Amino acid sequence: MVVSAVEWRTRDEPLYKRVKRELTELLGAGVWRPSQSIPSERKLVDRFGVSMGTLRRAIDELVAEGVLVRYQGRGTFVSAHDRSRYLFRFFNICGHDGQRTYPVVSLLDFDVQKADTATARALAIRPGARIFRIRNRLSLKGVPALVDEILLPAARFAGMDRACVAGRKGTLYQLYEEAFGNSISRIEERLRAAAADDSLAAALDLAPATPLLHIVRRAFSIDGTAVELRHSFVSTERHEYSQTLSQEDRLMPAVASA
């Protein structure tokens, strides 16, 4: 008898991993929405037919990964994006003094393009598929700090347009979550060097060919699908990349540097 790779994975994985996977699938399907509490541990034990220890180990990993959040005396909730979570978990640029401040975002451009080969590979879509491109300038304390070029698969963000992006009330990740059902649970980032072309130089008030930090980010939804490819170009004259990992963060594949 031939056993598939999926069957081998299911057969060999620890029980708590199976519970974690099934919880993740339920979250990805929207059974429990952001800011909503999940059922009590006792109800989940009965649902999955496992011990309390097994269930708690599965939930502990989802809490460590930022998918769930525990509130003492209130229960466990699905994480929701807000300014604070964005600033301390997903925005890694600060001044040379290390102080984190929320950026002022200016929309430079919004258009529809076709995915090139590299973008298609990063987002697991076919080359030529429709993508939305958002170009933002982010300033810290009144000084241009970086330009973001954000590429999104149109199929996951049906109905997005310039007015939707420009008129949002919170962060882009809040917009992804609330308007399109794409809740970002983790990111991976790779760091490169770049030089400012004429467009970047103008946006960042720099001389052409000024060295920049180029951050390539993929952002993943709860179900593990890559839903955003982001190229960030950072002026390092006054700003730098900074990330502090907790012990829990060190257990998850959040950032890869190159």
Secondary structure, 3 states (H helix, E strand, C coil): CCCCHHHHHHHHCCHHHHHHHHHHHHHHCCCCCCCCECCCHHHHHHHHCCCHHHHHHHHHHHHHCCCEEEECCCEEEECCCCHHHHHHHHCCEEECCCCCCCCEEEEEEEEEEECCHHHHHHHCCCCCCEEEEEEEEEEECCEEEEEEEEEEEHHHCCCCCHHHHHCCCCCHHHHHHHHHCCCEEEEEEEEEEEECCHHHHHHHCCCCCCEEEEEEEEEEECCCCEEEEEEEEEECCCEEECCCCCCCHHHCCCCCCC
